[in-house]
Amino acid sequence: MVGAIFRSAAALGMDAVLLSPDCADPLYRRSVKVSMGAVFSVPYARLEAWPKDLEAVREAGFKLLALTPDAKASSIDEAAPHRLDRVALMLGAEGDGLSTRALVAADEWVRIPMAHGVDSLNVGAAAAVAFYAVASGRPQS
C-alpha cells in the first residue's frame, strides 16, 4: 500500500511523505513497482518516535489532520485542507487505522464522507482522496 500512497502523492503534488517507524519500506521491490517509481521522486523521511516526533512537524508550522472514520471527526470538506498554508495528513494502517496515541497527537480529526453503509476506504484510496482535498483549489506552481 505504501507504493500506492507514493504514487498518489506524486500525482497530486504532495511535498513529501513522512513514515512511522513501523511503516513498510518504500524501496521494497513491490512498493517501487506499485508507485511507478514515485518513491524516487517524492522526498520522504522516517520518523524515529511515533507519534512523539509529530511535535516537530507541528513546530515547523504544519496543522496535523488525522484521517479517521470516527463520527466525531469533521468532514474533510469542512476542514478545508486546501486553505491551510501547511498541512500534514496522518494515515493509519489497513484495518486498525491510527492508534489512540496518534489520534490524540493530531490537531484535528477528519473523515472522508461515505455513502450510507460504507465506513471507510482502504488507506491507498483514502490517501488519494485526502491528497486531492489538499491540492484542489491551490494555485498551480
C-alpha positions in Angstrom: 0.0 0.0 0.0 2.9 2.4 0.6 3.7 2.3 -3.1 0.1 3.4 -4.0 0.4 6.3 -1.4 3.6 7.5 -3.0 2.1 7.3 -6.5 -0.8 9.4 -5.4 1.5 11.8 -3.5 3.5 12.4 -6.7 0.4 12.7 -8.9 -1.3 15.2 -6.6 1.7 17.3 -5.8 2.4 16.5 -2.2 5.7 17.8 -1.0 6.9 14.8 1.0 5.9 11.7 2.8 6.7 11.0 6.5 6.8 7.4 7.5 6.3 6.0 11.0 9.0 3.7 12.4 7.0 0.5 11.5 5.8 1.5 8.1 6.8 -0.7 5.2 9.9 0.1 3.3 9.1 2.3 0.2 12.2 0.9 -1.5 10.9 -2.7 -1.3 10.6 -4.0 -4.8 6.8 -4.3 -4.8 6.5 -0.7 -3.4 8.7 0.7 -6.1 6.7 -1.1 -8.8 3.3 -0.1 -7.4 4.5 3.5 -7.1 5.5 3.5 -10.7 8.9 4.9 -9.5 7.4 7.7 -7.5 9.3 6.6 -4.4 12.4 8.0 -6.2 10.8 11.4 -6.9 8.8 12.2 -3.8 11.0 13.1 -0.8 10.4 11.1 2.3 11.8 10.6 5.8 11.1 8.1 8.6 10.2 9.5 12.0 12.1 7.7 14.7 9.5 8.0 17.5 5.8 7.7 16.7 3.8 9.7 17.4 6.1 11.8 19.5 8.1 13.2 16.5 4.9 14.7 15.1 5.5 17.6 17.6 8.5 18.6 15.4 6.2 18.6 12.4 3.7 20.9 14.3 6.6 23.2 15.4 7.5 23.6 11.7 4.1 25.2 11.2 2.0 22.2 10.0 -1.5 21.5 11.1 -1.8 17.8 11.8 -5.0 16.3 10.3 -5.7 12.7 11.3 -7.9 10.7 8.9 -10.4 8.5 10.7 -13.9 7.2 10.0 -14.9 8.2 13.6 -18.3 10.0 13.7 -16.8 12.7 15.9 -14.4 13.8 13.1 -15.1 16.8 10.9 -15.8 16.2 7.3 -12.6 16.8 5.2 -14.7 19.3 3.3 -15.3 21.3 6.5 -11.6 21.1 7.5 -10.8 22.6 4.1 -7.1 21.5 4.0 -6.6 23.3 0.7 -7.0 26.6 2.6 -4.2 25.8 5.1 -0.7 27.0 4.4 0.9 23.9 5.8 -0.9 20.7 6.4 0.3 17.2 7.3 -2.2 14.3 6.8 -1.9 11.3 9.2 -3.0 8.0 7.7 -3.4 4.8 9.6 -2.6 1.2 8.7 -5.1 -1.0 6.9 -7.6 -2.4 9.4 -6.6 -0.8 12.7 -6.2 2.8 11.4 -4.4 5.3 13.6 -3.6 4.4 17.2 -5.3 6.3 20.0 -1.9 7.9 20.8 -1.6 9.1 17.2 -5.2 10.5 17.2 -4.5 12.4 20.4 -1.4 13.9 18.8 -3.4 15.3 15.9 -4.7 18.9 15.8 -8.0 17.8 14.2 -9.7 14.5 13.2 -11.1 14.5 9.7 -13.2 11.9 7.8 -14.0 11.3 4.2 -17.8 11.4 3.8 -19.1 8.0 2.7 -22.3 6.7 1.3 -24.6 5.1 3.8 -23.4 1.6 4.9 -19.8 2.1 4.0 -17.5 3.2 6.8 -14.1 3.6 5.2 -11.8 3.2 2.2 -8.5 1.3 2.1 -5.6 3.5 3.1 -4.3 3.9 -0.5 -7.7 5.2 -1.7 -8.2 7.4 1.4 -4.7 8.9 0.8 -5.6 9.8 -2.8 -8.9 11.4 -1.8 -7.2 13.3 1.0 -4.3 14.4 -1.2 -6.8 15.7 -3.7 -8.6 17.7 -0.9 -5.3 19.3 -0.1 -4.3 20.0 -3.7 -7.7 21.2 -5.0 -8.1 25.0 -5.0 -4.4 25.7 -4.5 -2.6 27.9 -7.1 -0.6 25.8 -9.5 3.1 26.5 -9.4 
